[in-house]
Amino acid sequence: MELTIEKAQFAKTSLEQISEALKKGLQKNYKLVEISIVDCPNLKQWDCPAEGLSGNQKIIDVGGEPYMHDKKLIGAEFDYEEIAKKIGSEKSYALGAGSGAMSCLGGHCGELVINENLITNESRSIIAQVDENQKCKSSKYTARKHGGLGNIYYSDGKPGKVIKIMIKGRSGKQGSLPQAMRTALKENLSTENDNHFAVAGVFRILNGKIKSHVQPDYDTIKHEYYDPKQMKCVKDFLKFYEPIGPHFQCYSILWTGDPTGGKLNLRESGEHTHFHSYKGTQDAGHYHFDVTPEEIEYECYFNIPEEVHRVNNIYKELASK
């Protein structure tokens, strides 16, 4: 597929400013919150293919729901290694969330957990799929392609300073950690004049359980669920799993808003988080939120992307037709 790429800068900020905003906001939603700026631990000990999250930090937002669900567009695929070359991130550690490329899955669907070193060619990516018994199954995925949508954080994978967050117990209503973080940033940093911020990284669910989903194969979905006029899904069609956990490792990208005021049509939720088990179970997929507020416990490491590259803004393309 021919690539179209637009670029925008996030507002200049520091780890200290982001940490302070997160601390103020997250304390409203969780019982115990500890936030510090630390040297990133060696993420190879978390089975990542790079040591850290620093150097040449940027995110991409690729495609969108029409590529996944509009019958005229289903099957679209993107090579995120090729995208990396085009945005100056050829030699990078890539982590994030996307749909699986059907051509790499025998025509099947799946949730892709991207965890890939484009410098050393080391792959730790996982694909989550719905098996014939409607259970989740996960396996290794070494292709550099993803399906019609994806959100990826690229960095040099080098050690450096990061934001460490430790959380125990939830007291507020927001069950999604990335959404709680987005709210904290929006409420405690000025986002006027489209000054927006992003963070990305890795976190673990040490205790507690969550709700997740995996996209089933298209031929198993027996009802119409996508509205091409609205360019979005209007009915449930996903396979949900809850409660599952703990011992999940999540790869997360989130931003407070669009630095161009909406021209980029960034992912509507403002975040994208996929996970796999780090204890060898079959659980993997798209993280929604915790379902055990008393028990939930997180350990997180995040850094700050400086720019966003919007790849193939399908909403803009369809609107112009």
N, C-alpha and C positions, 0 to 999 in steps of 0.2 A: 504493500500500500504506500502511495506517495504521502510523504509527511509534510504537514504545515505546522510551524512552530512559532508561537508568540511568547514574548518574555516580559516579565514585570518584576520590579524590586519590592521586597518587603521593607517596612520601616526599619531604620537603623536602631538597634537596641543592644543590650548587653545581657550576659547570663545573670548578672545581679538584678537587673530590672525585671527580667522574666521570672526569676526565682521569687522575688518579693511579691509580684502580682499573683503568682500561683499560690504562694503561702496564704495570702489574705483570702483568696477565693476558696481554696480547697478546705480550709479550716471550717468553712460554713457547711460543708457537705460530708466531711469525714471526722471521725472522733479523734484520731491521732494522726497528725501530719508532721513529718520531719523533712525539711528541704535544705540541701546544702550544695555548694559548688565543689566538686571533687575532681581528681584525676580519674579519667574513665578507667574502670577495671578492665583487665584483658578479656574482651568479649569472646575470645577463643575458648575460654573456660565455660561459656554459655553456648558453645557449639556454633558460634558465628565464624565466618571465614575471614574476619579481619579483627584487629585488636581494638579499634576505637571508632569514633563517630566524627572525627575532625578533619578539616581541610577541604576547601572548595565545596562548601555545603549548599546544595540546592535541591528543590523538589520538582517533580513533573506531575501534571494531571493529564491523563491521556483519555481521549474518546468520551464515552458517556453511555447512558442507558439505551439510546436508539441503536447503537452498534450491537448491543446485546439482545434487544427485544423487538426491534422493528423487523418484520419478516423480510424486508428488502435488503437489510444490512447484516443480519445474523451471520456470524462466521468471520467477521472482521478480526484481524490480528495485527499486532505490533511487535517489532523487535526492539526490546529496550536497550540492548547493547548498541544497536545502530543509532537509537535516539541519543544515547550517552555520548557517542562520537560527535553528533551534530551540536550538542550544547556545551562542549568542552569538558566532558566528564568521562572521557574514553577510559582512563585508568581509575576505576573507582570501586568502592564497596556499595552495592545497591541493596536496599532493603525496602520492603513495603507490601502492598496488597493489590491484587488484581484478579481478573478472571483467568482461568486456564485457557490456553490456546487449543481449540478443538482438534486442529490438525495434528497436535502432539499427543492427543488423548483418544485416538481412534474414533473421533466424532463425538465424544462424550464431553460433558461440562464439568467444571470444578472450580473451587476457590484456591487461588494460588498465593502461597506465602513466599514472598521473594526474599532471599537471603543468599546473596551471590557476590563473589569477588571477581570483578572483571579485570583485575591486575594479575592475579595468580591463577585464574581460571578454576577456582575452587567453588563448587556448588553445594549449598546446604538448603536449597529450596524444597518446599513440600507442596503437594497438591492434595486437597481434600475433596472427596467425591461421595455421592450417595450410592450405596451398593444395592444389589437386587432385593435385599431384605429391608431397605429403607434406613439402614444404619450408616454411620459415617465410616469411611475408610480413608486412610492417608498413605501416601507413598512418596518416594523421592521424585523430583522433577528437575531435569538438567537442561531443558531447552531455555533459550533466552527470549522466547516469545510469550506474550500474554494475549488474552482475548480483547474484547471491545472496550474495556475500561481498566484503568490502573492508576495507582498513586505510588510513586517511588521516591525515596530519599537517596541521593547520591552524595558520597563524601570520599575523601582519600583513604578513609578507614584507619586514620592515624590516631595514636593516643593523644589526649588533650583534655582540657577542662570540659566538664559536662554538668548538667543539673541532675542531682540524685534526689529522688522522691521516695520516701517510705510512708506507707499508709496502712492503718489498721482500723477496721470498723467504719461503717457508713451511718451517719445520722440524718443526712438530707435525702431529698427525693430523687436526685439525679444518679441513676445506677451506672451510667457510662463514665468511666474515668476520662477518656479523651473529651467528651462533651463537658464534663465538670471543669476540665482544664481550659477549654475554649471560653466557657462562661467566666472563669476566674481572670483570664487575660482581658476579655472584653470589658469587664466591670472595673478593672484596676489599672488599665493602660488606656491612653487616649487613642481611639481609632478614628478620630475626626479627619475629614479630607482624605478618606481612603488610606490612612496610615494603618496598615495591617501587619500582623505578626504571625509567624509559624514556628512550630517546634516538631521535631521528629526523633524517633529513637526506638528503644527496646524496653519492654517491661515484662515482669513475671507476675503471675497470679500465684502467690505462695500458699494462700488458704482461701476457702470459700468456693462458691460455684457461680456459673454464668449461664446466660442464654447465647446461643450461636445460630448461624444458619449455613447451609451449603446449597448452592443452586443445583437442582436436579436436572436430568437430561430433558430437553425440550419435548421429546415424544411422550414423556410421562405426565406432562401438564395438559389436562383435558379441558381447560376453560380459557377464555380470553382474559388476559390480565394486563395488557399494555395498550395505552391510548396513544396512537401516533400523532394526533393533533396536539395533545398536551406534552408529547415527547417524554412520557414517564409511565411507570407501572402504577396501576390504580387498584389492583387486587393482589392479595397474597398468592404467591406461587412457590415460595422457597420452602425448603425442608428445614424446620427449626428443631433445635436440640436444647433441652433444659430439664433439670439442672445437670450441668457437667462441670468437672473440675475436681480439685485444683491442679496445680503443677502445669500451667500453660505459659508459653513464651509468646509474647505479642509484639508485632512490628507495626508501629503506629505513626501516622502523619496527620497533623491537624493545623488548621489556620483559622484566624479570626474572621477573615473576609477576603474579598477580591480587591487587590490594590488598584485595579483599573475601574472600579465602580460597577463591575458587573459584565464588562465586555468579554471577559475570558470564559464566562459560564463555568466557573469552577464547580466541582462536585457539591451538590446542594447541602449535604449534611455537614460540610466543613471538616470532615475527618474520614479516615479509612484505616481500619485496624484488622489485621488477620493474625491468626495464632496457630501454634501446634503444641503438642504435648512435649515436655522435656523429660517425661518419665516413661516414654515408650508406648503409651496407649494410642489408639487409633483416632482419638479426638483431634480435630483441626477444623479451620474454617474462618468465618467472619464473626468477630467479637461484637456483641450488642451491648450487654450490661450485666452487672452482677445481680444475682437473685437471692443472695444471702448476706444482707447488710451487716448482720452481727459478726459474721465470720470473715468477711472479705479482707484480704491483705495483699498489698502490692509492693514490689521493688522495681524502681524505674530509673532509666538513664536516658536523658534527652539532650539534644543540641539544637542550634538555631539555624535553619536554612536562610540564606540571604536573598534568594530569588526563586521565582516559580516560572516554569516553562510550560505553556499550555500547548499540548500536542493534539492536532486534529479536533478542533472545536466543532463537533458535529451539530450542536445546537445552532450555532451561527450559520453553518452551511445549509441546514434544513430551513431555517427561518428566511433565508434569502431566496429560496426557490418559489 
